[in-house]
Amino acid sequence: MKKQFAAVLLAFGWLTGCAEPGALPPPQPEHLEAPPDLEIEPREEILLSGDPDRFTLAWPQMQQADFWIELVERPQEARMTAEEIAAYNASLCGLPGTGVEDLSSWPERLTAAQLQALLDEYPAAPGGDTATQGGPITQEQRRQIEENRNLPSIQPANPVRYGFAVQDVILRSYPSGLPVFDGPDRTEYDLAAETALKIWEPLLVLHASADGQWLLVRAYDYLGWAPAEQVALCSRDTWSSLRQRLSTDFLTVIAPRLALDGSFSNPGQEALLLKMGARLPLTEGSQADNASAENCYLVQLPLRREDGTLTLIAARIPRQEEVVLGSLPFTTENLLRQAFRLLGHRYGWGGTAQGWDCSSMCQDIYRTMGFDLPRNASSQGQMPGSLSLEGLSLAEKTDRLAGALPGAMLEMPGHQTLLVGTYQGQSYVLHATYGVYDDQGGVYTANSVILTSSAALRQNGRSLLENGRRLSLPDLAAGGG
């Protein structure tokens, strides 16, 4: 989780996309050795003219998925089956360092000590020299946030409730919407924003704030405070049944963002923006909102009643929209096309500004193909199929990256990148980032998803590859390469 955000951001000069987790157990995976069959057979390289950009070290012709797809043999060949992907997702649950948990295995009640430990995963209130848009955070603001954690309501046995996100939700470190910055000029980065949950995200509801406006929730990959108005509660049986439908009979959004039509029966529906990777349960019928479902997929949306409980409403999504039944097959072509759909989209710390940070970019790309990856950069570096790069020379790291399949994730302290391919011995990555530097200390401010060479520089004067410490690829855990 992003609990050490201030130190990480200061250390890496806002180049990071995700902060290091502060509450996860020490990483303890057994890293795999590079398999002998990791190499791929490249096609004939495409000749490029002109010079590469001095910051990204990439040519304009490289800014298209087709460029990289043409370099790969058998780009439409499945790399893992749906069964292998499901097994991979299951293997993440409880794995130290990933932060992924099987929500169905949680008890129906938490002891006071268990709930207190969860609340203590975050500080009681922002500390240090943090500020809001109106200036430094005051002691009174800190006191209000701390009291809103509602510790006096903790009982010897605390019921676990069940629910779903009824829209995209920004999970926060505290039961407060007060933005937190590490300086007056850092207002694009609300450091209390932990992550963005998607509509229909299954949640465990563990605790409520004193003012009733916030709920402490656990998603499969994250813990944080959600606005109560964005969560709908249901019984455990309903929760389990809907979770099953979301894994077997669903529609996946593959566009970066998908807007829904307006609805007379669901005012405000047009305000919903479904982000890449959102999954919606399918339903049957000939109409929704008094409109024909012909040439449409019919899905169900979650709504929150006034009493906080869940109800469902049917909605139409035209078949021409960028959606797919179930998940996309895990192929190199699909992976690259999904990755390049995000090129140029806004960087958003913790998913703010409807954008992506470094690890959520990777998470959402893989989510369209059925994967449920961990959230943060360092957590993704602990997945099965992780190769340690610690102690390797730059030449050895270059060889490892050049021999990896597109989609391999190169992780470094506080940042994550996605390999798209290798051209003339140099590897290139997509990443959501503040920017990259040149050897004179000049900065290219991106604040978006960009394509760069792995030789592009970070603020510390070292390349992405030099900073790289782990290479992760789900294929490796499945015995592929």
N, C-alpha and C positions, 0 to 999 in steps of 0.2 A: 504494500500500500504506500501511498505517497506521504508518509508521516515524517520523512526526513527531507521534505521538499526544499526548505530554505537552504540547507547546507549543500544539497546537490546542485541546485540552480546557481548558487554563487560559485561553486567549484567548477562548473562546466559552462558558465557564461551563457545560459539560456539556449544552449544547443541541445539539451536533453529533451526527449519527448516524454519520458516518464521518470519519476523519482524512484529511488531504491526502496524496497519494502522494509519497514522497520519492525514489523511484528511477526513476520514469518519465521519458522524454524530455520536454523542454518542449513544451507543446501547440502544434501547428502546423496545425490544420485551417483551411480556408477557410470562415468562417461564412456561412450563406445569408442573403440578404435576405428579409424577410417577404414571402411571395408575395401577390399581390393577391386570390387566392381563398381565403384562410385563414379568412374569416368563415363562421360557420355560422348557419343560420336557426333562431332559438329559437322554441319553442312559447310559448303564453301562460303567463306566470309564475304559480306557485302562491302564493296569498295566505297569509301567515304572520301569526300573532298572538303577542302577548307581546313580550318583549325578548330579544335574543341574550345568550349568556353573555359576561361581561365579560372573560374571558381569551381564549376561542377566537373570540369575535365571531360565533358560529354559533348558529342556532336548533335546538332539539331535532328538529324535523321534517326537518332536513337530514341526519340520521344514518342514512339509508336510501338504498340504491342507487336505488330506484324514484323518489325525489324528483328525482334528477339525470337519470335516463333519460327521464323525462317532459318534460324541458326541451329535448331534442335531437330534431331531425328525423331520421328513418331510422336509429334506433339499432342496427338489426339488419343494416345494410348493411356488407358487407366493405370494410375500409379498405385492406388490402393482401392480395394473394394469397399462397399458400404459396410460390410461386416467387419472388415479390418479397421475402418474409421471408428465404428462404434466401440470396438475393443480398445482402440487407442484412447478414446475419450474416457472410458471406464478406468483405464490404467492411470489416468491423471488424478483421480480422486484420492485424496489423502497423501499424495506423494509429497514428501517434504520439499519445501521451497516453491511449490507451484501455487499455493493458495486455493486450490480447487477442492471442493468437498461435495460429497453425495448428500444432497439435502434430505433425501428420503430416509437417511440413516440417523437423523437427529432425534433426540428424545422429545416427547410431547411436553415435557416441563424441564426447566433449567433451575438448578439450585441458585441460591443467592450468590455463591462464590463464582459459579459459572457465568452468570449474567454480569457480575461486576468485572470479571476478567475481560469479557467482550467490550464492555464500556471503556475499560482502561486501555484498549488497543489504540485509542486516540488520547491526546492530552485533554485535560478538562476544558481548556480554552486556549486560543492562540497565545503564543508567548513571544518573547524577544522584541525586536523592533518592527513588528508587523503593523500594517496600516490598512485603512479602508480608503475609499475615494474621498472621504472627508478629512483625512489626516490619520495620525496614529490611533490605534485602538486604545480606548480608555479602560481604566480599571473597572468602571461601572459596566461597560460592555462585556468585559471578561466575566464579571460576576454574574451577569444575566445569562450568559451562555452556559456557565458552569451550573447554575441553579436549574436551568432548563433540562439538564440531563436527568432530572427527576429521580435521584438516588433514593429519597425516602420512600418511594413507592415499591422498592424491591422487596419481595416476599421470600420466605424460605423455599417456596415452590412457585415458579413463574411460568405460566402457560406459553407455549409456542403457538402462534397463530399462522395462518397460511393465506397467501394472496398472490396477486399478479400486478405488474406495472400496467397502468391503463394508458400510458403514453411514454415517450422517452423521458427518463428521469436522470437528473444529475445527483448522484450520491455525494453527500458532504461529510466532512470530518466532524462537524458539530451540528446540534439541532438549532441551526440558525442560518438564515440566508445572507448574513453579513459577509460581504466579500473580504478576502484576506490577501494582502499583497506584501511583497518583501521590499517595497519602495514606492514612492509616489509616481514613478514613471513606469511601473510594472502592471498597470491596470488591465492589461489584456490577459493576465494570468491570475485567476482567482485560485489561490493555493488551497483553499478549503474545498474545492471541487475535486473529488476523488476519481470518479469514473462516470460514464453514461450507461445506464441500463436501457434496453430496448423495450418497446411495447410488448406485452405478453411475457415478460421475464418472470419466471416463477420465483417467489420470495418466501422466506421465513420471516415473520414479524415477531421481534423479540422483546421490544420495549417501546414505550411512548414517552414523549417529552412532557414536561409539566404543563405546557400550554396546549397540548394536544395537537399541535400543528406538525409534529415530526414523528417519524417512526424509525427505530433502529431495525434495519433489515439485513438479511443475509441472502445474497444471490449465490449461484454456484461458485463464483470466483471472487466475491468481494463482500465486505461488510461496510455499512455506512448508514447515514441518516437520510431518509427520503421524505419529501413533503407528503403528509398524510393524504392530501387531496389527489395524489397521483398513484395511490395504491388502493386496490379493492380487495376486500377480505372474503374468504369462502371457507367451506368445511374442508377437512383434510381429504375426504373422499372425492369431492369435486376437484380439488387441487390435483390430486393424483390422476384422476381421469383426464383432465385437460392437459396435464404434462405428457401423458401418453399420446394424446392426439397431436401434440406439438412435436412429437418425435416420429410419428408414423403417417399422419394424414394432414399435410401442411403445405403452404406456399412460402417460398423464400424470395425476398426482394434482392435483386442483383444490381439494381441501379444504385448510384451513390445516395440518392434521395428520391422518394416517390411520394407525390402528393395525391390524396384521395379526393374524389368528387364531394361536393357539398351534399348535405342530407337534411330533409325536413324533419325526419324522425330523430336525428342525432345532430342537433345544431353544434357547430364548431368542428365537425368531422373534417372539413376542408383544411383546418389548421394543423391536422396531424401530418407530420413529415416522417415517413418510414425510411429509416436509414438502411444501408447495405447490411444484409445479414438478418434483417427482421424476419421472423417466422410467424405465420398466421394460420390458425386451424381452418381447414376447409369445412364447408357445410353444404347441404343440399337445398334446392329450392328453385323456383322459376322467377322469383322477384325479390327485390330488396328496396325498401323505401319507395314502394309503388312504381318501381322501374324494372324493366325486363332484365333478367340475368343472361340473356342470349349474348354470345360472344364475350362473356365475362367469366371470371372465376368468382365464386361466392365464398366469402370468408366470414369469420366472426370476429368482432372487435370487443374488447373488454370495456365495460363502463362501470363507474362507481356510483352507486345510489347515494342518496342523502345520508343514509345511516352507515355508509362506509362499506357496504357489501357489494359483491360482484353481480352484475347482470351482463347478458350478451346481446349483441345486435348484429344483424347480417349487413354486410357491405359488399359492393360490387367492385371488382378490379378488372378492367378490360384486359383481354388476353394479349393485346398488343403492347402492354406495358412490360417493363423489364423485370419480369418475375419468372420463376420456374417452379414447376411442381416438385415437391421434395427438395433435394439438393442437387447442385451441379455435379456431374462426375468429376472426380479428382484427376484432372489431366493437366499437363503443362500448358496447353493452349488456354484452357479455362482459367487457370491460375493467373497467367500473364494478362489475359484480357480483363479479369477482375481487378488486378493490381493497377493497370493503366487507366481504368475508369476513375480512379481516385487522383490521378496526376493533376496537379494544379489546385486541388481542393484545399480549403482553409485549414491551417493548423488550429487545433483547439485543445488547450490543456484540459485533461480530464474529460474531453468530449464537449466542452463549452463551445459556443458560437456555431453549433451544429457541425463542428469540424472533427478532425481526427488528430490524436497525438500518435507518437511513433508506434507504440504497442497496440493501440486500438485499431490502427490501420492494418497491421498484420492479422489481428484477431478477426476483423470483419471480412477480410479477403478469404481467409480459411473457413470462416463460418458459412459462407455461401456454398461450400463443398462438404458441409456436414460436420466440420470440426468444432469442438468447444474448447478452445485453447485458453490457457491462463491469461490474465489481464496485463500485468506489468512486464517490462523488458526483462528484468532479472528472473521473474517467474517463468517466462517463456524459455529462458536459457537453461532451466532445470527440467525441461520436458524429456520424456523418453526419446531417444534419437538425438541427444545432445553430445557434440564433440568438444572437448576442452581444447582451447588454443593457448592456454597458459604455458609460458616457457618456450613457445615456438619462435623461431626466427621469422623475420618478415618474409623471407623467401619461402619458408615452410607454410606460413599462413596463406601466402599467395597461391601456392599449389593446392592447399585444401579448398580454398574458395573457388579456384578455377575448375576443380574436379567435382564440385557440387552441382546438383540439379537446381534449376530455377525454383524459387520458393524457399530456399534455405535462408534462415534468419541469422544474421550476424549481429550478436549482442555485445554491447560494451557497457561500461559503467553509466547507468542512467539513460541509455539510448538503445534503440532497436532499428535494424534495417532489413530490407527484403531483397535478396539476390534476384536479378532478372536475367543475368547471363554474363558470359565472358566474351570479349572481342579482342583479338590480337593479344591475348595473354593478360588483359586487364579486365577485372570484374566490375560490374555496375550494379547499383542498388537503388531501390526506391525507398524514401523515408520521409516522414512528416517531421519537419524540423524548423527551428528558428532561422538557421542559415549555415553557410559554409564560408571558409576563409581562403585567402591566397597566401603565398609565402611572404608577402610584405605586410601581413596583418590586416589587409582590407577584408571587409565582410560583405557578402551577398545576403541581404536580408530576404528570406523567402517567406517564412511564416506560412508554409504550405507544404504539400506533398511534392517532392522534386526527385528527379533522377540525377545521380552523380556517380562518378567513379568511386570505387572504394579507396582510391588514393586522395580523394578530396580531403581538405584539412578541417579539423575542428579548431576551436579557439586556443587549445593548448599547443597548437603547432604540429600536432601529430595527426596522421591520416586516420580515417575510419578504420582501416584494416589494422593499423598499428595499435589502435585502442581496442580492437576486437578481442574478446576473451572466450566466447563460445559460439559455435555454429550449430544450429538446431534444424532438424528436418524430420517430420513425422515418418517419411518413407523408411528411414534407417531403423526405426523401432519395429517396423513391419517386415524387415529383411530385404527391403528394396534398395535401389541405388540408381 
